[in-house]
Amino acid sequence: MDVAAVARCAGRCYVSPAFGESRNLRPSLSDSRSLEPAGLKFRGKSQRRLSFFRRIMATDESISGRRGETQQINGNVVWHACPITKSDRQELIKQKGCVIWITGLSGSGKSSLACALSRALYNRGKLSYILDGDNVRHGLNSDLSFKAEDRAENIRRVGEVARLFADAGIICIASLISPYRKERAACRALLPQGDFIEVFMDVPLHVCEARDPKGLYKRARAGEIKGFTGIDDPYEPPLDCEIVIQNNRDENSSSSLSEMAEIVVTYLDQNGYLKPS
């Protein structure tokens, strides 16, 4: 690693405390040891897991850029505009970015629909990406529990990531129980009007419980899982979603899945998402 480059960066930027004991890290070029705070070594493996989750705080130098390059958001945190816009990216991949938010009870077929929809879009040459409620807990949200506040944070993070995918011009398919209207509305508010497409898997509780593909309903009924949606925690169905799918048949039926996926694809096509803006 180039020592001078590190010194210039550390002198300008806010650095996460994971890099050392001090937030105001301004190493001296004359003392190479100051470039290696506890737990961080430039030659060899670090003994401390580095964290990049704190926001980078802009300095006076970054704020004083030319007009049009940055936008003041809150205090010293600014948004740096890029000349390549969402429209440019959409034109490049010949589609419009949006978020398809699939909500419903556990066992309603959300993940199955998400995969079938992604395949249908792929067959049409359209780029999509799935944010599955279980999958994101293996990485991005692995630090969250299933307490009420952590479940809300889980939805918030997925909503923010989905917004970034849509801004990249990608059709993002978010598949989560997301039981509360307030949290889904907050995710909708992150996107431009029309770019949040809520798909409600309208499947009765008794059908989902009969399927019970993960055995979670059985465990919830036995008291092994507390706060399980549909059993001892409520699910608030959408009041004004874009698409409602009633999936009372075998959720793994290929014909059923393809039919459901085609409903969503037709909506996207009719609303101009499968061609550039």
C-alpha positions in Angstrom: 0.0 0.0 0.0 1.3 3.5 -0.9 2.0 5.2 2.4 1.7 8.7 1.0 -1.7 7.9 -0.4 -2.9 6.5 2.9 -1.8 9.5 4.7 -3.6 11.8 2.3 -6.8 9.8 2.6 -6.6 9.6 6.4 -5.9 13.3 6.7 -9.1 14.1 4.8 -11.6 11.5 5.7 -13.6 10.4 8.8 -12.3 6.8 9.5 -14.4 4.2 11.3 -13.1 3.5 14.9 -12.4 0.0 13.8 -9.3 1.3 12.2 -7.9 2.5 15.6 -8.7 4.2 18.8 -9.1 7.7 17.5 -11.6 9.1 15.0 -9.3 12.0 14.2 -6.7 9.9 12.4 -4.0 12.1 10.9 -0.8 10.0 10.6 2.6 11.5 10.1 4.7 10.5 7.1 7.8 10.7 9.4 6.5 8.0 11.6 5.3 4.9 9.8 4.0 3.4 13.0 1.3 5.9 13.1 -0.1 4.3 10.0 -0.7 1.0 11.8 -3.1 1.6 14.6 -4.0 -1.3 16.9 -5.6 -4.1 14.9 -4.6 -2.8 11.5 -1.5 -3.9 9.6 -0.8 -2.9 6.0 1.5 -5.9 5.6 -0.3 -9.0 6.9 -3.7 -9.9 8.2 -5.6 -7.6 10.5 -6.5 -9.1 13.9 -9.6 -7.0 14.0 -12.6 -7.2 11.7 -12.8 -3.9 9.9 -16.1 -2.0 9.8 -17.2 0.3 7.1 -20.8 0.8 8.3 -20.3 4.3 9.7 -21.0 7.2 7.3 -18.1 9.0 5.8 -18.2 12.6 6.9 -17.3 15.2 4.4 -14.6 17.7 5.3 -14.5 21.4 4.5 -12.4 20.5 1.5 -15.0 18.3 0.0 -17.8 20.7 0.6 -16.1 23.5 -1.1 -16.2 21.9 -4.5 -17.6 23.6 -7.6 -21.4 24.2 -7.7 -23.4 21.4 -9.1 -21.0 18.7 -7.9 -22.4 18.2 -4.5 -25.8 18.7 -2.8 -26.1 19.5 0.9 -28.2 16.9 2.6 -27.7 17.3 6.4 -25.0 19.2 8.2 -21.7 18.2 6.7 -23.0 15.2 4.8 -23.4 15.8 1.1 -24.6 13.9 -2.0 -22.0 13.9 -4.8 -23.7 14.0 -8.1 -22.4 11.9 -11.0 -22.8 12.9 -14.7 -24.0 9.4 -15.5 -27.7 9.3 -14.5 -30.4 6.7 -14.0 -31.7 7.5 -17.5 -28.3 6.8 -19.0 -28.1 3.4 -17.2 -31.6 2.5 -18.3 -30.8 3.4 -21.9 -27.7 1.2 -21.7 -29.6 -1.9 -20.6 -32.9 -1.1 -22.4 -35.2 -1.3 -19.4 -36.4 0.8 -16.5 -35.4 0.2 -13.0 -38.1 -0.5 -10.4 -38.8 -2.4 -7.2 -41.3 -5.3 -7.2 -42.1 -5.9 -3.6 -43.7 -9.3 -3.0 -45.4 -9.5 0.4 -47.5 -12.2 2.1 -47.5 -14.8 4.8 -44.8 -17.4 5.2 -45.6 -20.2 2.7 -47.6 -18.0 0.4 -45.2 -18.6 -2.4 -43.2 -15.3 -2.4 -39.8 -16.8 -3.0 -41.1 -19.2 -5.6 -42.8 -16.3 -7.5 -39.6 -14.2 -7.3 -37.5 -16.9 -8.9 -40.1 -17.6 -11.6 -40.4 -13.9 -12.3 -36.6 -13.5 -12.5 -36.5 -16.4 -15.0 -39.3 -15.0 -17.1 -37.5 -11.6 -17.3 -34.2 -13.3 -18.1 -35.8 -15.1 -21.0 -36.9 -11.7 -22.3 -33.3 -10.4 -22.0 -34.1 -8.2 -18.9 -31.9 -7.8 -15.9 -33.3 -8.4 -12.5 -32.0 -9.3 -9.0 -33.8 -10.9 -6.1 -33.6 -9.7 -2.5 -35.0 -12.7 -0.6 -36.0 -12.2 3.0 -34.1 -15.3 4.2 -31.1 -14.8 2.0 -30.3 -11.2 3.1 -30.1 -12.5 6.7 -27.1 -14.6 5.7 -25.0 -11.4 5.1 -26.4 -7.9 5.0 -28.7 -8.4 7.9 -27.0 -11.3 9.7 -26.6 -9.0 12.8 -30.4 -8.6 13.2 -32.7 -10.7 15.4 -36.4 -11.3 15.0 -37.4 -8.8 17.7 -39.8 -6.1 16.5 -37.2 -3.4 16.2 -34.8 -5.6 14.3 -37.5 -6.8 11.9 -38.3 -3.2 11.1 -34.6 -2.5 10.5 -34.4 -5.6 8.3 -37.2 -4.1 6.1 -35.6 -0.6 6.1 -32.2 -2.0 4.9 -33.8 -4.1 2.1 -35.8 -1.1 1.0 -32.7 1.1 0.8 -30.7 -1.6 -1.2 -33.7 -2.1 -3.5 -33.8 1.6 -4.2 -30.1 1.4 -5.2 -30.8 -1.5 -7.6 -33.7 0.4 -9.2 -31.5 3.5 -9.5 -29.0 1.3 -11.4 -31.7 0.5 -13.9 -32.2 -3.1 -12.6 -35.6 -4.6 -11.9 -35.3 -5.5 -8.2 -37.5 -8.2 -6.8 -37.8 -8.0 -3.0 -39.5 -11.0 -1.5 -40.3 -10.6 2.2 -43.2 -11.2 4.6 -43.0 -7.5 5.5 -46.1 -7.7 7.6 -46.8 -4.1 8.5 -48.2 -1.4 6.1 -46.2 1.4 7.7 -42.9 -0.3 6.9 -43.9 -1.1 3.3 -45.2 2.4 2.8 -41.8 3.8 4.0 -40.0 1.6 1.4 -42.5 2.9 -1.3 -41.7 6.4 -0.3 -38.0 5.9 -1.2 -38.8 5.6 -4.9 -40.3 7.8 -7.6 -44.0 7.6 -8.1 -44.9 4.3 -9.8 -41.5 2.6 -9.4 -42.6 0.6 -6.3 -44.8 -2.2 -7.4 -46.4 -4.0 -4.5 -47.5 -7.6 -5.2 -49.7 -9.2 -2.5 -49.7 -13.0 -2.3 -53.2 -13.4 -1.1 -53.2 -16.9 0.3 -55.2 -17.8 3.4 -53.4 -18.7 6.6 -54.8 -22.2 6.7 -53.4 -22.9 3.2 -50.0 -21.5 4.1 -50.0 -23.5 7.4 -50.9 -26.7 5.5 -48.0 -26.2 3.2 -45.5 -25.2 6.0 -42.5 -25.8 3.7 -40.0 -24.9 6.5 -41.9 -26.4 9.4 -42.1 -23.0 11.0 -45.9 -23.0 11.6 -45.6 -26.3 13.5 -42.9 -24.9 15.7 -44.9 -21.7 16.3 -48.0 -23.6 17.3 -45.8 -25.6 19.7 -44.6 -22.4 21.3 -41.0 -22.8 20.0 -41.1 -19.6 18.0 -42.6 -16.4 19.4 -44.0 -13.5 17.4 -44.5 -15.6 14.3 -46.5 -13.7 11.7 -50.0 -15.1 11.3 -49.9 -17.0 14.6 -49.1 -14.6 17.4 -48.1 -11.6 15.4 -50.4 -9.9 12.9 -50.1 -9.5 9.1 -51.5 -6.4 7.6 -52.6 -7.0 4.0 -52.1 -4.2 1.5 -55.1 -1.9 1.0 -54.1 -0.5 -2.4 -51.3 -2.6 -4.0 -50.6 -2.8 -7.7 -51.1 -6.6 -8.1 -52.9 -9.2 -6.1 -52.2 -12.9 -6.7 -54.4 -15.6 -5.2 -52.2 -18.7 -5.1 -54.2 -21.5 -3.5 -52.8 -24.3 -5.7 -49.6 -26.2 -5.4 -47.0 -23.4 -5.2 -44.4 -25.5 -6.8 -46.5 -26.3 -9.9 -44.5 -25.0 -12.9 -47.6 -24.0 -14.7 -49.0 -22.1 -11.7 -45.7 -20.3 -11.2 -45.3 -19.3 -14.8 -48.8 -18.0 -14.9 -48.2 -15.9 -11.8 -44.9 -14.6 -13.2 -46.6 -13.7 -16.4 -49.1 -11.5 -14.6 -46.3 -9.4 -13.2 -44.4 -9.3 -16.5 -47.5 -8.1 -18.3 -47.9 -5.3 -15.8 -44.2 -4.3 -16.3 -44.6 -4.4 -20.1 -47.8 -2.4 -20.1 -46.3 0.3 -17.8 -43.1 0.7 -19.9 -40.5 -1.0 -17.6 -39.3 -3.4 -20.2 -38.0 -0.7 -22.5 -35.8 2.3 -21.8 -37.3 5.6 -20.6 
